Amino acid sequence: MSVTPGWYLDPADPDTRRYWDGEGWLGAPIPAEATPPAGPPPPEPEPEPEPATRADEPGPSAGQPSAGVGHHAASGSGTPPPGYGPAPGGPHPGPAGGPPPGAPYPTWPGQQPEPRPHGLPLAGLGARLVARLIDIAVVLALNVVVNFWFVWQYIQQMSPPIAEAWRRIIDQDTTTEPLPAAGDQAGGLQIAILLIATALWMAYEVPSMASRGQTFGKRVMGLQVLPVSAAAPLGFGRALRRWNTLGLPTLLWFCCVGFLLQLIDSLSPLFDRPLRQALHDKRAQTVVVQLPRTPVPKDRSAPPGDTP
C-alpha cells in the first residue's frame, strides 16, 4: 500500500515527526509539536572525509580506541551511527524510524516489534473483551425495554410444546407422540424480536463509531477504533461495514448459524498478526488502539474523536 509523502509521527518515537518520501524516512526528526515545513527537509550535508594518516604519525596504541571507530565507546555515549537505534519493543538494532501509518512494519532481526498504529499501542485483548461485554449489557438493557412485550408474547406462544416436553422429562414418559404445536404467531414474533434486537444494536453502535470511533464500552476502557490508513474518524460508511460483519448474523440466531459466525469473528483477533484485527476490522480496514491514560497537552493534537 503506497503512503503519500509527508510528515508523520515517528512510530519509534511518537514525540517526534519525520518526513516519509514514499519509500523511507528522510532527514532528521523534529519535535512532534513543532510545525513541519511545507515540503521535505533540506538534505543533510555530507561529512568531510578524514585526512589520511601519515606514515610518520603514531597510530593508536593497543587498548586505545581510534578517533573514528571507537569514538562512541571511548566517550561512553554508546550512540549508534546515524539512522540506526534500538528497535521499539526489543534490544535488537534496526532503522531508527518506521513506516508511516498504513505502511507495513519492517522485520527486525530476531524479534518482530509490536506495531504502534498512528503512534498508539494496540488495544489488549482483555480490554477489548471487557468493552464488548459492557456494550452487550447496554444493548440487552435496551432490548428489555423495547422488546419485552414481543418476548413475553413469544413465550406464551411456545408454552404448550415446552410444558409438554418438560412433563415428559419429569414423568420419564417415553411416548413417541409429537409435541403440541406452537401458537400461530410464534414464527412472526420470532422474526420481530430478531429484527428489533438487530436494529437496536446498529442504532447503538454505528453512529457513535462513525463520529468518535468509540462505543460506551470502549470509552470506559480507553479504547478507540481508527482506520489503518489515516488517523481520522471512521465515517458512517466504514462504521456500518465494520458492524455488518458482526451484527447482521443476529438475524440468523433462530438456526444457531448466527451464533457460530459471531463466535468465529469474536475469536479471530487471537490469531491475527500483527494488528490483532477481527474479521469486522479487516473488512472495514480498521484497528483498535489503546488511548493514553494521561491527558493530552493543549499544545498537542488529541487522537481523532477525542476533541471536545
C-alpha positions in Angstrom: 0.0 0.0 0.0 1.5 3.3 -1.1 1.6 6.1 1.5 1.6 9.7 0.4 4.9 11.5 1.2 4.6 13.9 4.1 5.4 14.5 7.8 4.3 11.7 10.1 4.7 10.8 13.8 7.7 8.5 14.1 6.4 5.1 15.3 9.7 4.5 17.1 9.4 7.8 19.0 5.9 9.4 19.0 7.4 12.6 20.4 9.0 13.4 17.1 7.9 13.7 13.4 9.9 12.6 10.3 9.4 13.0 6.6 8.3 10.0 4.7 9.2 10.2 0.9 7.1 7.2 -0.2 9.9 4.7 0.3 11.6 5.5 3.5 12.3 8.2 6.2 14.2 11.3 5.0 16.2 13.8 7.1 16.4 14.4 10.8 13.3 14.2 13.1 11.7 17.3 14.5 9.6 17.7 17.8 6.0 16.4 17.4 4.5 19.7 18.5 6.6 21.8 16.0 5.0 23.0 12.7 6.6 20.9 10.0 7.9 22.6 6.8 5.7 22.6 3.7 8.0 20.2 1.9 10.8 17.7 2.6 13.6 18.7 4.9 16.8 20.1 3.3 19.4 17.4 2.6 21.9 16.9 5.3 25.5 17.9 4.4 27.8 15.1 3.7 30.7 14.7 6.2 34.1 15.8 5.1 36.5 12.8 4.5 39.1 12.4 7.2 42.6 13.1 6.2 44.8 10.1 5.6 47.1 9.2 8.5 50.7 10.0 7.7 53.1 7.1 8.0 55.3 9.0 10.5 52.4 9.8 12.8 51.9 7.3 15.6 48.8 5.2 15.3 46.5 4.3 18.2 48.2 2.0 20.7 46.7 -1.2 21.8 43.8 -0.7 24.2 43.1 2.8 22.9 40.2 3.5 20.6 40.7 5.2 17.3 39.2 8.6 16.6 36.7 7.1 14.2 35.6 3.6 15.0 36.0 3.7 18.8 34.9 7.2 19.4 31.5 6.4 20.8 32.8 3.7 23.0 35.6 5.9 24.3 33.3 8.7 25.1 30.9 6.4 26.9 27.9 7.8 24.9 27.1 4.5 23.3 25.4 6.3 20.4 25.0 4.1 17.3 25.7 5.5 13.8 23.1 8.0 12.4 20.0 6.3 11.1 20.0 3.4 13.5 18.8 2.8 17.0 17.2 0.3 19.3 14.1 -1.3 17.8 10.9 -0.5 19.7 9.9 -3.3 22.0 13.2 -5.1 21.8 17.0 -4.8 22.1 17.8 -5.6 18.5 19.2 -3.0 16.2 17.2 -1.7 13.3 16.3 1.5 11.5 15.6 4.4 13.8 12.3 5.2 12.2 9.4 3.1 11.0 6.8 3.3 8.2 4.1 5.9 8.4 0.5 4.9 9.2 -0.7 2.2 7.0 2.7 1.0 5.7 4.0 -2.5 6.5 6.1 -2.5 9.6 9.7 -3.6 9.0 11.0 -7.0 10.1 13.6 -6.7 12.9 16.4 -9.2 13.4 15.4 -11.8 16.0 12.1 -10.2 17.1 9.1 -8.5 15.4 8.3 -5.4 17.4 4.6 -4.7 18.1 3.3 -2.1 15.7 2.0 1.3 17.0 -0.6 2.5 14.5 -0.6 6.3 14.4 1.9 6.3 17.4 -0.6 4.5 19.7 -0.3 1.0 21.2 -2.6 -1.8 20.1 -5.5 -2.5 22.4 -5.1 -5.6 24.6 -7.4 -8.5 24.0 -8.6 -8.4 27.6 -9.6 -4.8 27.4 -11.4 -5.4 24.2 -13.4 -8.3 25.7 -14.5 -6.2 28.7 -15.5 -3.3 26.4 -17.6 -5.7 24.3 -19.3 -7.2 27.4 -20.2 -3.7 28.6 -21.7 -3.0 25.2 -23.7 -6.3 25.2 -25.1 -5.3 28.6 -26.2 -1.9 27.3 -27.9 -3.4 24.2 -29.5 -6.1 26.4 -30.9 -3.4 28.6 -32.4 -1.6 25.6 -34.0 -4.9 24.5 -35.6 -5.4 27.9 -37.3 -2.0 27.4 -38.2 -2.2 23.8 -38.5 -6.0 23.1 -40.1 -7.1 26.4 -43.7 -7.3 25.1 -42.7 -9.3 22.0 -40.6 -11.7 24.0 -43.4 -12.3 26.5 -45.9 -13.0 23.7 -43.4 -15.4 22.1 -43.1 -17.3 25.4 -46.8 -17.6 25.6 -47.0 -19.0 22.1 -44.2 -21.5 22.8 -45.5 -22.6 26.2 -47.6 -25.7 25.0 -44.7 -27.6 23.5 -42.3 -26.5 26.2 -44.7 -27.5 29.0 -45.3 -30.9 27.5 -41.6 -31.6 26.9 -40.9 -30.7 30.5 -43.7 -33.0 31.7 -42.3 -35.9 29.8 -38.9 -35.4 31.3 -40.2 -35.3 34.9 -42.6 -38.3 34.4 -40.0 -40.2 32.3 -42.6 -40.5 29.7 -41.2 -42.3 26.6 -44.2 -41.8 24.3 -43.4 -41.1 20.7 -46.4 -38.8 20.1 -45.3 -35.4 18.7 -45.3 -32.4 20.9 -48.2 -29.9 20.7 -47.7 -27.3 18.1 -46.7 -23.8 19.0 -49.1 -20.9 18.6 -49.8 -19.5 15.1 -48.0 -16.2 15.9 -44.7 -17.8 17.2 -42.9 -17.5 13.9 -43.9 -13.9 13.3 -43.0 -12.9 16.8 -39.6 -14.6 16.5 -38.8 -12.6 13.4 -40.0 -9.3 15.0 -37.8 -10.0 18.1 -34.6 -10.6 16.0 -35.3 -7.5 13.7 -35.8 -5.2 16.7 -32.7 -6.6 18.5 -30.6 -6.1 15.4 -31.9 -2.6 14.8 -31.2 -1.6 18.4 -27.6 -2.9 18.2 -27.0 -1.0 15.0 -28.5 2.2 16.3 -26.4 2.0 19.5 -23.0 1.2 17.8 -22.8 2.6 14.3 -23.4 6.4 14.9 -21.0 6.5 17.9 -18.3 4.6 16.0 -18.7 6.8 12.9 -18.2 10.0 14.8 -15.8 9.1 17.7 -14.6 5.6 17.0 -15.9 4.6 20.4 -18.9 2.9 22.0 -19.7 3.4 25.7 -17.8 0.2 26.5 -14.7 1.4 24.6 -14.8 4.8 26.2 -14.9 3.1 29.7 -11.9 1.0 28.7 -10.0 3.8 27.0 -10.1 2.2 23.5 -10.7 3.7 20.1 -11.1 2.4 16.6 -9.2 4.1 13.8 -8.8 3.5 10.1 -5.5 1.7 9.3 -4.6 4.2 6.6 -5.2 7.5 8.5 -5.8 8.9 12.0 -9.3 10.2 11.2 -12.9 9.4 12.2 -14.4 6.2 10.6 -17.4 7.9 9.0 -20.8 6.3 8.6 -20.0 4.0 5.7 -16.9 2.4 7.3 -18.6 2.1 10.7 -21.6 0.4 9.0 -19.3 -2.1 7.1 -17.5 -2.8 10.4 -20.7 -3.5 12.3 -22.4 -5.5 9.5 -19.9 -8.4 9.8 -20.6 -8.9 13.5 -24.1 -7.5 13.8 -26.1 -8.9 10.9 -25.7 -12.6 11.9 -28.1 -11.8 14.7 -30.9 -12.3 12.2 -29.7 -16.0 12.0 -30.0 -16.7 15.7 -33.1 -18.8 15.2 -31.0 -21.5 13.4 -27.8 -21.1 15.6 -25.7 -20.1 12.5 -25.6 -16.5 13.6 -24.1 -17.5 17.0 -21.4 -19.5 15.2 -20.5 -16.7 12.8 -20.3 -14.2 15.7 -18.2 -16.5 17.8 -15.7 -17.0 14.9 -15.5 -13.2 14.4 -15.0 -12.6 18.1 -12.2 -15.1 18.4 -10.4 -14.0 15.2 -8.2 -11.4 16.9 -6.5 -14.2 18.9 -4.9 -15.5 15.7 -4.3 -12.3 13.7 -0.9 -10.8 13.4 0.4 -8.2 13.7 -2.6 -5.8 14.2 -4.9 -8.2 16.1 -7.8 -7.4 13.7 -11.1 -9.2 14.0 -12.9 -10.1 10.8 -15.0 -7.0 11.0 -11.9 -4.9 11.4 -10.4 -6.5 8.3 -13.5 -5.8 6.2 -13.5 -2.1 7.3 -9.7 -1.8 7.4 -9.7 -0.6 11.0 -7.6 -1.2 14.0 -8.3 -0.9 17.8 -5.8 1.1 19.8 -5.3 2.0 23.5 -5.6 5.7 24.2 -3.0 7.3 26.6 -4.2 7.4 30.2 -2.7 10.9 30.8 -4.5 13.9 29.4 -3.1 15.2 26.1 -1.4 18.6 26.5 -3.3 21.5 24.9 -0.4 22.3 22.5 -0.6 18.8 21.0 -3.3 17.4 18.9 -5.5 14.7 20.5 -6.5 11.5 18.7 -9.5 11.8 16.4 -12.8 11.7 18.2 -11.4 13.0 21.5 -11.8 16.7 20.7 -14.5 18.4 22.9 
